[in-house]
Amino acid sequence: MCLKSIDKLSVPTFTSGMARGCFGSSDKYFFRHNRKHALKNADVVLTLGIPLDFRLGYGFSINKDATLISINKSKEDLNKNRKPDIGMNADPSRIMHEIGKIINPPSCQPWLEELTKLEESRENEIQQFSEHKTDFVNPVYLCKTVDQLIDDQSILIADGGDFVGTASYTIRPRNPLGWLDPGPFGTLGVGGGFAIGAKSSFPEKEVWVFYGDGASAYSLAEFDTLCRHKLPVIAIIGNDASWQQIAREQKQMLGSNIGTELSFSAYEKVAEGYGGKGYYVDNHESLYETLKQAKEDAKLGHPVLVNVKLSKSDFRKGSISV
């Protein structure tokens, strides 16, 4: 109901967290990039079920002269950090359905065209970044390759920092609730549990887990559970031997990467030790075929882990997590 109303209202729409996957590639009012620009230049901003927390600059990311409308089931979240001009303590989907029935919106075609051009420009930048030649595997290239291979019904689980942040930019979940991640508080370690729950609940669906190498340590032992209970999940570890989301800015700000260095560990051996399939990839040439093989292994009932040795990347430079 809510999506039909957004379509009727011609509202440029951005999502975050578990809402990824609510829109498909053909939904012309859905945008993935340049949200900051949109919020700073919009004259009306409508938030649905999301608090104005750090993800939205505690409200400061939004044009101070814009009319802010918020709809939230939580009365506390509704007024947190910046009080909306119009606030509704209600179910966002039901309210949007009713609004869609009664309002005939004015055209905002120039605004849509501006955001569309910015979207296309950013997608071109990402594509160019994925083509950069690197010593090992370019993380953007890895994510682009995965995006080509996932099924339309795949459930994608993200557990990590820098690599997972790259994945969220470049891998597009195809369905609502098709993306699960540590949430706004960054509670690393959810990957194994989410994978067990997702595959148990939807055995017919392909389940992928994207691990940062640091985050994988929290739940990699769940491969024991996956193997014993015959839950054929596909896990990919983006292995750059670093807590990279922290290291990048820590080195720049403090001159030291102490506490952020890891090793290029043979994580695939862990999966094999528990009875699953394991693969190691350190170049672009073998990546696609290895991931295809992982899909085939999963179809045959084997939990599988692909350990991908990544080159360092500045793709997410500026995403401070120190």
Backbone bond lengths (Angstrom), bond angles and torsions (degrees), N, CA, C in turn:
res aa  C-N    CA-C-N  psi(-1)  N-CA   C-N-CA  omega(-1)  CA-C   N-CA-C  phi
1 M - - - 1.466 - - 1.514 110.93 -
2 C 1.325 116.11 -46.32 1.458 121.17 -177.82 1.526 110.87 -62.69
3 L 1.350 117.43 -40.20 1.456 120.98 -178.38 1.522 111.38 -66.64
4 K 1.332 117.11 -38.64 1.461 120.11 177.92 1.522 110.78 -64.78
5 S 1.323 116.78 -37.33 1.460 120.66 179.03 1.522 111.16 -67.24
6 I 1.341 116.62 -42.13 1.467 120.60 177.29 1.516 110.29 -60.53
7 D 1.319 115.96 -40.75 1.465 120.73 178.88 1.521 110.72 -63.14
8 K 1.317 116.39 -44.34 1.465 120.24 179.71 1.530 111.29 -65.31
9 L 1.322 116.25 -39.23 1.464 120.88 -177.36 1.521 112.90 -78.28
10 S 1.340 117.81 -9.66 1.475 122.94 -179.60 1.529 111.10 58.31
11 V 1.333 116.48 42.04 1.462 121.39 -174.34 1.532 110.40 -92.22
12 P 1.335 118.66 120.26 1.475 119.77 171.59 1.526 108.85 -60.10
13 T 1.332 116.65 127.46 1.457 121.04 -169.01 1.524 111.65 -127.77
14 F 1.330 115.55 134.24 1.460 122.93 175.68 1.527 108.13 -120.04
15 T 1.323 116.03 147.68 1.458 120.21 178.86 1.527 109.96 -123.83
16 S 1.325 115.05 167.70 1.459 120.05 173.87 1.521 108.35 -147.52
17 G 1.334 116.62 163.73 1.447 121.62 174.78 1.514 113.45 56.08
18 M 1.337 116.12 -135.48 1.451 121.72 -175.25 1.519 113.04 -69.14
19 A 1.323 118.43 -10.65 1.464 120.62 177.63 1.523 111.86 -74.21
20 R 1.345 117.19 -13.34 1.462 119.01 174.18 1.524 108.62 -58.85
21 G 1.306 116.79 137.64 1.447 119.71 -178.37 1.513 112.67 101.22
22 C 1.332 117.66 -11.18 1.466 120.28 179.07 1.522 111.87 -70.17
23 F 1.344 115.87 -20.88 1.451 120.36 -178.85 1.524 109.90 -121.43
24 G 1.305 115.93 148.47 1.460 120.73 175.97 1.520 111.09 -98.18
25 S 1.326 115.88 175.89 1.462 120.55 -177.98 1.525 112.36 -66.11
26 S 1.322 117.12 -19.16 1.463 120.38 -178.27 1.525 113.13 -91.78
27 D 1.330 117.28 -3.55 1.465 120.64 179.70 1.526 109.25 -77.81
28 K 1.321 115.85 107.81 1.477 120.64 -169.27 1.525 113.95 -73.03
29 Y 1.334 118.29 -12.30 1.461 119.50 -179.51 1.522 112.16 -102.63
30 F 1.327 116.76 5.91 1.455 121.17 179.58 1.518 109.85 -98.17
31 F 1.352 116.35 128.37 1.460 122.05 -179.49 1.525 109.26 -124.73
32 R 1.326 116.11 142.77 1.461 122.30 -178.21 1.524 112.85 -105.41
33 H 1.332 117.32 -24.05 1.460 121.22 -170.62 1.530 111.57 -124.15
34 N 1.345 114.85 162.55 1.466 123.12 175.57 1.531 112.81 62.30
35 R 1.319 115.25 38.03 1.464 118.91 177.58 1.521 111.42 -64.00
36 K 1.339 117.25 -37.49 1.468 120.15 179.82 1.522 110.80 -59.34
37 H 1.331 116.02 -43.63 1.460 119.70 178.75 1.522 110.55 -61.09
38 A 1.320 116.74 -44.05 1.463 120.91 -178.36 1.524 110.94 -62.17
39 L 1.324 116.95 -44.84 1.457 120.21 -177.35 1.525 112.28 -68.61
40 K 1.330 116.57 -33.00 1.462 120.22 -179.10 1.526 112.57 -77.96
41 N 1.325 117.18 -17.94 1.460 119.46 -174.36 1.527 113.89 -117.11
42 A 1.309 117.09 -2.52 1.467 120.13 178.26 1.521 110.38 -76.85
43 D 1.335 116.32 150.95 1.471 119.32 175.02 1.522 111.65 -98.68
44 V 1.344 116.80 -14.80 1.463 121.99 172.75 1.530 107.45 -137.31
45 V 1.316 116.79 130.66 1.466 121.71 177.63 1.523 108.53 -125.10
46 L 1.323 115.74 128.39 1.460 122.25 179.04 1.524 109.13 -116.48
47 T 1.322 117.72 121.18 1.464 121.27 176.60 1.523 108.97 -106.37
48 L 1.317 115.49 135.89 1.465 121.49 -176.81 1.525 110.03 -120.16
49 G 1.305 117.04 107.24 1.453 121.88 173.51 1.513 115.46 67.68
50 I 1.325 117.41 22.84 1.460 119.62 -179.34 1.523 109.54 -131.45
51 P 1.335 118.28 134.46 1.462 120.08 178.33 1.526 110.39 -78.99
52 L 1.306 115.59 158.10 1.464 120.36 175.86 1.529 107.76 -85.16
53 D 1.338 115.18 73.60 1.455 120.74 179.68 1.521 110.14 -98.58
54 F 1.342 117.53 -158.56 1.461 120.35 -174.84 1.528 112.70 -61.19
55 R 1.340 117.47 -25.44 1.463 119.83 -179.93 1.525 112.11 -64.99
56 L 1.326 116.20 -24.77 1.466 121.47 178.27 1.530 110.39 -118.00
57 G 1.334 114.63 28.32 1.466 119.08 176.51 1.510 113.11 58.49
58 Y 1.340 117.14 32.27 1.462 122.68 -178.95 1.536 111.75 53.83
59 G 1.325 115.01 29.52 1.463 120.58 178.92 1.511 113.76 98.92
60 F 1.341 117.21 -18.02 1.466 120.47 -177.96 1.526 112.11 -75.30
61 S 1.340 117.93 -14.58 1.466 120.11 176.45 1.525 111.78 -72.03
62 I 1.319 115.60 -15.21 1.468 120.57 -176.22 1.526 110.25 -94.93
63 N 1.306 116.05 136.39 1.459 123.22 176.86 1.528 110.15 -44.71
64 K 1.321 116.55 122.02 1.468 120.58 -175.82 1.522 112.26 -64.90
65 D 1.344 116.44 -22.18 1.471 120.38 179.96 1.526 112.56 -94.48
66 A 1.334 116.72 -1.65 1.460 119.78 -179.33 1.529 110.51 -76.53
67 T 1.318 116.10 150.93 1.461 121.03 170.03 1.527 107.78 -78.63
68 L 1.322 116.70 118.68 1.455 121.69 -177.24 1.525 109.27 -101.04
69 I 1.328 115.24 120.84 1.463 122.59 177.57 1.524 107.60 -115.61
70 S 1.316 117.22 127.94 1.459 121.22 -179.37 1.521 110.01 -126.75
71 I 1.333 115.07 135.72 1.467 121.63 175.02 1.516 106.74 -125.28
72 N 1.316 116.68 123.01 1.458 119.81 -174.79 1.524 109.63 -152.84
73 K 1.337 116.08 139.09 1.465 120.09 175.57 1.526 111.50 -68.96
74 S 1.333 115.75 -26.03 1.463 120.48 -179.29 1.523 110.26 -90.40
75 K 1.316 117.05 119.41 1.461 120.63 178.83 1.522 110.64 -66.11
76 E 1.336 116.09 -34.57 1.460 120.24 179.76 1.524 110.69 -66.36
77 D 1.334 116.63 -48.88 1.464 120.45 -179.26 1.524 111.93 -65.68
78 L 1.314 116.47 -28.86 1.457 121.02 -176.65 1.525 112.23 -58.40
79 N 1.320 117.06 -37.72 1.470 120.74 -175.04 1.523 113.39 -112.48
80 K 1.314 117.06 11.19 1.459 120.16 -175.02 1.529 111.60 -72.49
81 N 1.327 117.20 131.78 1.473 126.64 171.86 1.525 114.74 73.34
82 R 1.313 118.49 -41.67 1.465 120.53 175.96 1.519 107.50 -146.44
83 K 1.301 116.42 121.42 1.462 120.25 -177.44 1.522 109.44 -75.30
84 P 1.336 117.60 129.90 1.469 119.35 -179.39 1.526 111.67 -72.21
85 D 1.314 115.25 156.15 1.470 119.82 174.06 1.523 109.92 -68.82
86 I 1.315 114.85 -36.94 1.466 120.73 174.83 1.527 107.18 -131.05
87 G 1.313 117.24 118.04 1.453 121.24 -179.01 1.515 111.41 -120.80
88 M 1.312 116.70 135.46 1.465 121.63 179.06 1.522 109.70 -127.91
89 N 1.314 116.48 117.74 1.458 122.03 176.61 1.530 107.32 -86.62
90 A 1.341 115.27 86.53 1.464 120.01 -170.80 1.519 110.05 -160.15
91 D 1.317 116.51 175.63 1.456 122.58 177.45 1.531 109.90 -76.40
92 P 1.338 118.14 118.49 1.466 120.33 -176.23 1.528 114.09 -58.41
93 S 1.330 117.38 -41.07 1.469 120.17 -177.63 1.525 111.21 -63.24
94 R 1.333 116.55 -44.87 1.468 119.60 -178.45 1.523 111.16 -67.03
95 I 1.331 116.39 -40.74 1.465 119.71 -179.74 1.531 110.25 -65.17
96 M 1.347 117.40 -44.18 1.462 120.13 179.55 1.520 111.30 -63.93
97 H 1.319 117.10 -35.57 1.464 120.67 176.81 1.529 110.49 -61.53
98 E 1.323 116.56 -44.11 1.466 120.26 -179.64 1.524 110.95 -68.62
99 I 1.347 116.83 -41.43 1.466 120.10 178.26 1.524 110.16 -60.49
100 G 1.329 115.77 -42.35 1.454 120.27 -179.14 1.515 113.38 -62.61
101 K 1.336 117.05 -24.60 1.458 120.64 -178.27 1.525 112.35 -79.85
102 I 1.333 117.18 -24.78 1.467 118.98 -170.54 1.527 115.02 -114.70
103 I 1.342 117.11 -16.51 1.466 118.88 -173.80 1.518 111.11 -104.01
104 N 1.322 115.51 132.69 1.463 122.04 170.06 1.526 107.09 -107.49
105 P 1.317 117.81 102.23 1.465 120.75 -170.24 1.524 112.80 -74.85
106 P 1.335 116.17 153.48 1.468 119.29 171.44 1.524 110.05 -70.36
107 S 1.313 116.19 158.29 1.461 120.06 179.14 1.530 110.37 -71.69
108 C 1.334 115.20 137.43 1.470 118.92 173.98 1.529 108.24 -126.31
109 Q 1.326 116.21 40.70 1.453 121.85 -175.33 1.529 113.25 -58.39
110 P 1.326 119.52 -44.03 1.481 118.87 178.49 1.536 112.20 -59.17
111 W 1.335 116.69 -38.32 1.465 121.79 179.48 1.529 110.22 -67.12
112 L 1.318 116.49 -42.28 1.464 120.68 177.30 1.525 111.12 -63.40
113 E 1.320 116.65 -40.55 1.469 120.69 179.50 1.521 110.96 -65.24
114 E 1.340 116.51 -39.24 1.469 120.20 178.46 1.529 110.68 -62.31
115 L 1.331 116.64 -47.45 1.461 120.37 -179.82 1.521 111.96 -67.42
116 T 1.322 116.64 -34.42 1.465 120.25 178.76 1.520 110.97 -65.48
117 K 1.324 117.43 -41.42 1.460 120.84 178.01 1.533 111.02 -63.82
118 L 1.326 116.49 -41.58 1.463 120.10 177.63 1.529 111.03 -64.94
119 E 1.327 116.41 -38.78 1.465 121.39 178.63 1.519 110.50 -61.89
120 E 1.325 115.62 -47.59 1.465 120.22 -179.16 1.523 111.35 -64.18
121 S 1.332 116.06 -38.44 1.455 120.19 179.39 1.529 110.83 -63.73
122 R 1.331 116.59 -42.94 1.460 120.10 179.98 1.527 110.92 -67.33
123 E 1.317 117.69 -39.59 1.463 120.55 177.74 1.535 110.58 -62.12
124 N 1.323 116.34 -38.03 1.468 120.02 177.15 1.529 111.16 -65.40
125 E 1.334 116.42 -39.93 1.469 120.16 177.37 1.528 110.94 -61.84
126 I 1.326 116.40 -43.42 1.465 120.83 179.92 1.522 110.29 -63.63
127 Q 1.331 116.24 -42.04 1.462 119.69 179.05 1.530 110.46 -61.97
128 Q 1.327 116.82 -43.56 1.464 120.40 178.62 1.522 110.95 -63.77
129 F 1.341 116.58 -38.61 1.459 120.32 179.29 1.527 110.22 -63.99
130 S 1.319 116.86 -36.97 1.468 120.76 -179.04 1.516 111.88 -67.06
131 E 1.325 117.39 -19.79 1.462 121.88 -177.38 1.526 112.96 -92.60
132 H 1.347 117.24 -2.46 1.461 120.04 177.42 1.522 110.22 -62.28
133 K 1.311 116.37 132.67 1.455 120.89 177.68 1.533 109.67 -77.38
134 T 1.317 116.28 133.21 1.466 121.37 -177.65 1.528 109.83 -134.82
135 D 1.331 116.14 164.03 1.459 120.53 -179.56 1.528 111.73 -63.11
136 F 1.328 115.78 -42.14 1.458 120.39 -179.85 1.529 108.29 -114.75
137 V 1.316 118.63 -129.45 1.467 119.84 -179.15 1.525 109.91 -101.22
138 N 1.295 116.13 127.80 1.459 122.58 174.88 1.536 107.86 -68.10
139 P 1.355 119.05 122.20 1.465 120.03 -176.19 1.526 113.88 -60.22
140 V 1.335 117.11 -32.01 1.462 119.36 178.33 1.532 109.77 -71.07
141 Y 1.327 116.51 -38.18 1.457 120.39 176.20 1.527 110.50 -62.43
142 L 1.321 116.72 -41.79 1.463 120.70 177.64 1.529 110.56 -58.11
143 C 1.322 116.59 -48.51 1.463 120.21 -177.87 1.527 111.42 -66.05
144 K 1.314 116.94 -39.81 1.468 120.49 176.89 1.526 110.92 -61.69
145 T 1.324 116.40 -38.93 1.465 120.74 179.53 1.520 110.77 -66.85
146 V 1.323 116.99 -43.40 1.460 120.52 177.18 1.520 110.32 -60.28
147 D 1.332 116.82 -41.00 1.462 120.57 -178.77 1.532 111.72 -60.25
148 Q 1.321 116.44 -29.72 1.464 120.14 177.30 1.525 111.93 -72.69
149 L 1.326 117.22 -25.03 1.461 121.07 -168.52 1.522 115.40 -102.80
150 I 1.315 118.40 -20.54 1.466 118.84 -176.77 1.528 110.54 -67.14
151 D 1.331 115.33 148.59 1.454 121.41 177.11 1.518 110.70 -76.93
152 D 1.332 115.73 162.01 1.458 119.97 179.94 1.525 112.81 -64.33
153 Q 1.335 116.87 -25.27 1.463 120.57 -179.34 1.527 112.88 -102.13
154 S 1.325 117.36 10.99 1.469 120.35 -176.48 1.524 112.08 -62.03
155 I 1.331 114.88 144.79 1.461 122.26 170.05 1.525 106.85 -104.00
156 L 1.321 116.30 125.06 1.462 122.01 -176.06 1.521 109.57 -108.34
157 I 1.323 115.96 128.25 1.461 121.91 -178.37 1.525 108.28 -119.89
158 A 1.312 116.30 129.03 1.462 121.04 -176.55 1.518 109.37 -118.16
159 D 1.333 116.62 129.92 1.460 121.10 -178.47 1.528 108.47 -141.24
160 G 1.319 116.18 92.05 1.454 119.45 -178.65 1.515 111.54 166.12
161 G 1.325 115.33 -170.42 1.453 121.17 -177.57 1.508 113.09 -112.05
162 D 1.320 116.83 -89.27 1.456 120.66 -171.48 1.529 112.44 -65.57
163 F 1.324 117.03 -50.62 1.464 120.31 -179.98 1.523 110.89 -62.31
164 V 1.316 116.65 -40.90 1.464 120.57 179.83 1.530 110.68 -68.66
165 G 1.342 116.60 -35.37 1.464 119.10 174.75 1.513 111.61 -61.96
166 T 1.321 116.49 -40.06 1.465 120.76 176.09 1.516 110.09 -63.75
167 A 1.326 116.91 -42.06 1.470 120.91 179.25 1.524 111.35 -61.25
168 S 1.316 117.33 -38.63 1.465 119.83 -177.62 1.525 112.06 -67.09
169 Y 1.344 116.81 -24.23 1.457 121.35 176.58 1.524 112.01 -79.34
170 T 1.317 116.74 -29.05 1.468 119.47 -163.38 1.523 115.03 -120.95
171 I 1.334 118.22 -20.71 1.461 120.36 178.76 1.524 107.98 -103.05
172 R 1.315 116.18 124.12 1.461 120.36 -172.90 1.527 110.93 -102.99
173 P 1.343 117.81 109.29 1.463 119.59 173.51 1.525 109.61 -61.58
174 R 1.306 116.49 142.97 1.468 120.97 -172.15 1.519 114.18 -93.83
175 N 1.340 117.52 -13.39 1.457 119.96 -173.59 1.519 111.88 -140.77
176 P 1.358 116.66 157.45 1.462 119.45 172.26 1.522 110.33 -56.81
177 L 1.321 116.62 141.79 1.461 124.01 -176.88 1.520 111.83 60.28
178 G 1.325 116.14 22.33 1.460 121.08 177.12 1.510 112.51 -90.05
179 W 1.323 117.52 3.31 1.472 122.14 179.29 1.527 108.69 -134.16
180 L 1.319 116.76 123.18 1.461 122.49 176.31 1.523 108.40 -124.72
181 D 1.328 117.55 134.96 1.460 119.56 -179.52 1.520 110.58 -146.42
182 P 1.340 118.97 179.45 1.466 120.80 -175.93 1.521 115.36 -66.24
183 G 1.325 118.10 -5.86 1.453 120.53 177.75 1.514 113.22 80.83
184 P 1.331 116.76 179.07 1.467 120.89 -172.84 1.522 114.33 -65.39
185 F 1.335 118.06 -19.25 1.460 120.17 -179.95 1.524 112.48 -91.79
186 G 1.339 117.61 1.10 1.456 121.12 175.38 1.513 113.83 62.87
187 T 1.316 117.87 40.85 1.465 121.66 -177.13 1.529 110.11 -77.89
188 L 1.333 115.56 80.70 1.458 120.89 -179.24 1.532 110.69 -59.95
189 G 1.328 114.85 149.19 1.452 120.38 179.60 1.516 113.64 111.11
190 V 1.325 117.17 -1.12 1.467 120.38 -177.32 1.527 112.88 -77.45
191 G 1.347 117.44 -15.31 1.457 120.96 -169.82 1.513 114.98 -56.00
192 G 1.343 116.70 -50.89 1.456 120.27 -177.43 1.511 112.70 -63.14
193 G 1.321 116.85 -47.73 1.468 120.87 -180.00 1.513 112.36 -63.67
194 F 1.333 116.53 -44.32 1.466 120.16 177.96 1.528 110.90 -60.51
195 A 1.343 116.14 -40.66 1.471 120.20 -178.43 1.526 110.75 -64.60
196 I 1.330 116.22 -44.09 1.469 120.29 178.50 1.530 110.11 -61.74
197 G 1.322 116.35 -46.70 1.460 120.35 -179.31 1.516 112.90 -64.00
198 A 1.353 116.21 -44.64 1.464 120.16 -177.49 1.523 111.80 -64.74
199 K 1.338 116.69 -46.15 1.467 119.71 -177.34 1.517 111.85 -71.96
200 S 1.323 116.95 -32.65 1.461 120.11 176.50 1.528 111.02 -67.89
201 S 1.320 116.41 -38.53 1.459 121.07 -177.91 1.523 112.30 -77.39
202 F 1.333 115.93 -34.70 1.464 120.79 -177.05 1.525 109.50 -129.77
203 P 1.329 118.33 70.74 1.466 120.99 -175.24 1.520 113.69 -61.83
204 E 1.324 116.70 -22.48 1.464 119.66 -178.92 1.524 112.64 -81.51
205 K 1.329 118.14 -11.37 1.458 121.45 -176.60 1.520 111.19 -96.31
206 E 1.335 114.90 148.03 1.459 121.40 174.37 1.522 108.67 -75.87
207 V 1.327 117.15 129.52 1.467 121.55 179.85 1.526 109.05 -117.37
208 W 1.329 115.75 124.13 1.458 122.58 178.28 1.525 109.06 -112.86
209 V 1.320 116.46 139.79 1.465 121.39 172.82 1.526 108.40 -119.25
210 F 1.325 116.86 125.81 1.462 121.92 176.56 1.522 107.88 -105.26
211 Y 1.323 115.15 111.16 1.459 121.53 -178.30 1.526 110.93 -104.88
212 G 1.323 116.84 135.92 1.449 119.32 157.94 1.525 107.25 -74.16
213 D 1.329 117.46 151.77 1.465 117.93 -177.26 1.523 112.07 -64.01
214 G 1.324 117.29 -35.95 1.457 119.18 176.78 1.523 111.73 -66.71
215 A 1.316 116.76 -48.32 1.464 121.59 -177.56 1.519 112.26 -64.32
216 S 1.327 117.09 -29.49 1.470 119.65 -175.98 1.528 111.96 -59.86
217 A 1.325 116.84 -28.02 1.465 120.24 -177.23 1.527 112.36 -62.05
218 Y 1.324 117.16 -24.34 1.457 119.88 -177.51 1.523 113.02 -71.85
219 S 1.333 118.65 -28.85 1.471 118.54 -173.95 1.514 114.13 -143.38
220 L 1.326 117.76 14.33 1.463 119.70 -179.29 1.529 111.36 -62.65
221 A 1.339 116.77 -27.81 1.468 120.24 179.25 1.525 112.34 -65.07
222 E 1.332 117.33 -13.25 1.459 119.31 177.38 1.532 111.83 -68.96
223 F 1.342 117.57 -6.41 1.456 118.93 171.61 1.535 109.72 -61.19
224 D 1.327 116.70 -27.54 1.464 120.16 173.42 1.529 109.81 -59.52
225 T 1.331 116.57 -46.88 1.464 121.27 179.23 1.520 111.09 -64.30
226 L 1.343 115.84 -45.12 1.466 120.27 -178.91 1.522 110.85 -58.98
227 C 1.324 116.42 -41.84 1.464 120.18 -178.35 1.525 111.55 -72.42
228 R 1.334 117.09 -45.01 1.468 119.44 -178.42 1.519 112.46 -63.81
229 H 1.340 115.82 -35.27 1.466 119.48 -177.07 1.530 112.55 -99.81
230 K 1.340 115.13 9.96 1.467 120.97 174.68 1.536 111.42 53.82
231 L 1.328 114.59 57.09 1.463 122.37 178.14 1.534 107.57 -113.06
232 P 1.329 117.64 96.38 1.473 121.16 -171.91 1.530 113.51 -79.48
233 V 1.296 115.14 82.21 1.466 123.44 178.04 1.527 109.34 -92.23
234 I 1.329 117.08 149.17 1.466 122.23 174.55 1.529 108.03 -105.05
235 A 1.318 117.49 119.37 1.463 121.75 178.12 1.520 110.09 -112.25
236 I 1.312 115.53 138.47 1.468 121.57 174.83 1.516 108.12 -122.43
237 I 1.313 116.90 126.79 1.466 120.96 175.15 1.524 108.37 -105.29
238 G 1.326 115.70 118.67 1.459 121.34 172.22 1.514 108.35 -81.47
239 N 1.323 116.47 101.60 1.464 122.43 -168.00 1.535 111.18 -103.35
240 D 1.322 116.18 97.87 1.467 120.25 175.19 1.518 111.97 -113.35
241 A 1.339 116.27 15.66 1.474 122.68 177.37 1.525 112.28 54.10
242 S 1.343 114.85 42.59 1.463 117.12 -175.17 1.522 111.30 -164.54
243 W 1.340 114.84 149.83 1.458 120.51 160.91 1.536 105.07 -83.23
244 Q 1.311 115.56 76.62 1.460 120.91 -163.32 1.520 113.32 -70.00
245 Q 1.315 117.65 -33.15 1.465 118.76 -179.12 1.523 110.86 -63.57
246 I 1.317 115.64 -31.49 1.468 120.61 175.81 1.525 110.87 -83.14
247 A 1.335 115.14 -44.75 1.468 120.29 -172.02 1.525 112.64 -60.56
248 R 1.327 116.71 -40.66 1.467 119.74 -173.97 1.526 111.59 -57.14
249 E 1.319 116.61 -50.21 1.456 119.74 -176.70 1.531 111.70 -82.47
250 Q 1.340 116.45 -30.92 1.465 118.74 178.17 1.520 110.70 -61.77
251 K 1.317 116.47 -43.38 1.466 120.46 179.56 1.518 110.50 -62.04
252 Q 1.335 116.05 -42.36 1.468 120.26 -178.30 1.526 111.19 -68.92
253 M 1.328 116.66 -41.19 1.461 120.39 -174.74 1.531 113.04 -81.94
254 L 1.345 117.05 -38.85 1.461 120.95 -171.09 1.520 113.68 -114.14
255 G 1.349 116.75 -7.73 1.451 120.37 177.69 1.516 114.30 76.20
256 S 1.324 117.60 14.21 1.461 120.59 -178.56 1.526 109.81 -147.16
257 N 1.337 115.62 143.51 1.461 119.25 174.69 1.534 111.03 -108.75
258 I 1.324 116.33 23.39 1.463 121.18 -179.06 1.531 110.40 -56.83
259 G 1.314 115.39 137.91 1.457 120.85 178.47 1.507 115.18 82.63
260 T 1.337 116.96 -0.24 1.464 119.77 -177.70 1.525 113.06 -116.24
261 E 1.318 117.47 -4.67 1.461 119.70 -175.60 1.528 111.36 -88.66
262 L 1.330 115.80 135.98 1.459 123.01 175.34 1.525 108.54 -122.64
263 S 1.322 117.15 -171.41 1.460 122.27 176.54 1.527 109.47 -114.98
264 F 1.334 116.24 158.49 1.460 120.74 174.88 1.534 108.04 -78.77
265 S 1.313 115.02 70.66 1.465 120.55 -173.52 1.532 111.93 -70.54
266 A 1.335 115.20 155.11 1.477 121.53 -179.02 1.529 109.01 -87.71
267 Y 1.318 116.30 70.30 1.464 121.14 -176.39 1.527 112.54 -60.84
268 E 1.328 116.65 -29.03 1.466 119.39 179.87 1.526 111.75 -61.24
269 K 1.340 115.89 -28.35 1.465 120.07 179.29 1.530 111.16 -67.95
270 V 1.317 116.00 -29.66 1.469 119.78 177.61 1.520 109.62 -63.76
271 A 1.340 116.72 -47.01 1.465 120.51 178.80 1.523 110.69 -60.84
272 E 1.329 116.09 -42.24 1.459 120.22 179.76 1.535 110.79 -64.05
273 G 1.313 116.51 -38.98 1.449 120.84 -179.93 1.518 112.97 -62.05
274 Y 1.322 116.78 -31.00 1.458 120.82 178.55 1.532 112.58 -86.17
275 G 1.348 116.40 -5.96 1.456 119.84 178.94 1.514 115.20 108.00
276 G 1.339 117.04 5.30 1.458 120.39 178.53 1.513 111.66 -94.41
277 K 1.329 115.15 -173.82 1.460 122.00 176.65 1.523 109.12 -97.59
278 G 1.323 116.98 142.10 1.457 120.89 179.14 1.508 112.13 -134.49
279 Y 1.333 116.90 140.31 1.462 122.25 178.85 1.522 109.48 -135.35
280 Y 1.317 115.47 150.38 1.467 122.01 177.49 1.519 108.00 -123.47
281 V 1.333 116.47 131.22 1.471 121.88 179.93 1.517 108.73 -131.07
282 D 1.335 116.94 131.96 1.465 119.62 176.98 1.530 112.05 -131.91
283 N 1.351 117.56 17.55 1.471 120.25 179.76 1.526 110.11 -152.12
284 H 1.318 114.77 159.32 1.465 120.11 -178.43 1.524 112.45 -68.76
285 E 1.312 116.84 -32.57 1.465 121.18 -171.32 1.528 112.65 -61.83
286 S 1.317 117.28 -36.45 1.465 119.86 -176.40 1.528 113.58 -99.00
287 L 1.328 116.95 -2.88 1.462 120.13 -172.59 1.527 112.81 -63.40
288 Y 1.309 117.23 -52.81 1.466 120.98 -174.18 1.523 111.29 -59.32
289 E 1.318 116.67 -48.78 1.462 120.21 -177.66 1.525 111.63 -66.34
290 T 1.329 117.08 -34.41 1.465 119.98 177.81 1.524 110.88 -65.95
291 L 1.322 116.62 -41.97 1.461 119.93 178.73 1.535 111.12 -67.40
292 K 1.326 116.83 -36.30 1.465 119.53 175.06 1.523 110.64 -62.90
293 Q 1.334 116.40 -40.81 1.457 120.72 177.95 1.529 110.66 -63.86
294 A 1.328 116.13 -38.31 1.470 120.04 177.90 1.526 110.71 -60.96
295 K 1.322 116.34 -40.46 1.466 120.08 177.35 1.528 111.07 -62.74
296 E 1.315 116.04 -42.10 1.464 120.12 179.51 1.530 110.74 -65.19
297 D 1.338 116.41 -41.50 1.461 120.18 177.65 1.524 110.75 -58.92
298 A 1.338 116.14 -43.05 1.460 120.16 -179.47 1.530 111.16 -64.36
299 K 1.316 116.21 -39.09 1.472 119.63 178.41 1.531 111.18 -63.33
300 L 1.320 115.69 -29.07 1.463 120.77 179.36 1.535 112.25 -85.37
301 G 1.344 115.96 0.20 1.454 120.25 174.79 1.505 116.41 99.33
302 H 1.346 117.77 11.41 1.467 120.86 -177.79 1.532 111.49 -100.50
303 P 1.323 120.04 125.20 1.460 120.35 166.00 1.533 107.75 -63.08
304 V 1.329 116.64 139.32 1.463 119.15 -173.32 1.522 110.17 -138.83
305 L 1.328 116.31 143.38 1.463 122.00 177.59 1.519 109.39 -126.96
306 V 1.321 116.13 130.84 1.460 122.44 176.15 1.525 108.02 -112.23
307 N 1.319 115.94 114.84 1.458 122.76 179.81 1.527 108.18 -93.89
308 V 1.333 116.58 109.90 1.467 121.31 -173.93 1.527 109.43 -107.88
309 K 1.323 116.01 117.18 1.470 121.22 178.59 1.524 109.12 -77.34
310 L 1.326 115.66 115.89 1.458 121.55 -175.23 1.522 112.28 -99.49
311 S 1.314 114.98 148.38 1.458 120.64 167.13 1.523 108.50 -82.02
312 K 1.325 116.05 153.03 1.454 119.80 174.62 1.532 108.90 -64.27
313 S 1.330 114.97 148.67 1.459 119.81 -174.96 1.525 110.79 -141.46
314 D 1.313 115.90 146.10 1.469 121.12 173.59 1.516 111.95 -102.31
315 F 1.336 116.41 18.40 1.458 120.57 -177.08 1.529 111.82 -56.38
316 R 1.348 115.79 -36.98 1.454 119.58 -176.89 1.532 111.59 -109.77
317 K 1.317 116.88 29.18 1.454 120.38 178.80 1.527 109.93 -58.26
318 G 1.317 115.02 132.10 1.467 119.83 -178.99 1.519 113.50 103.82
319 S 1.334 116.73 -9.96 1.470 119.46 177.48 1.525 108.29 -85.77
320 I 1.321 116.10 83.57 1.457 122.00 -171.28 1.520 111.25 -72.50
321 S 1.324 117.14 128.97 1.467 122.42 176.53 1.522 109.46 -137.16
322 V 1.292 117.19 45.11 1.462 121.65 -178.86 1.522 109.05 -100.12
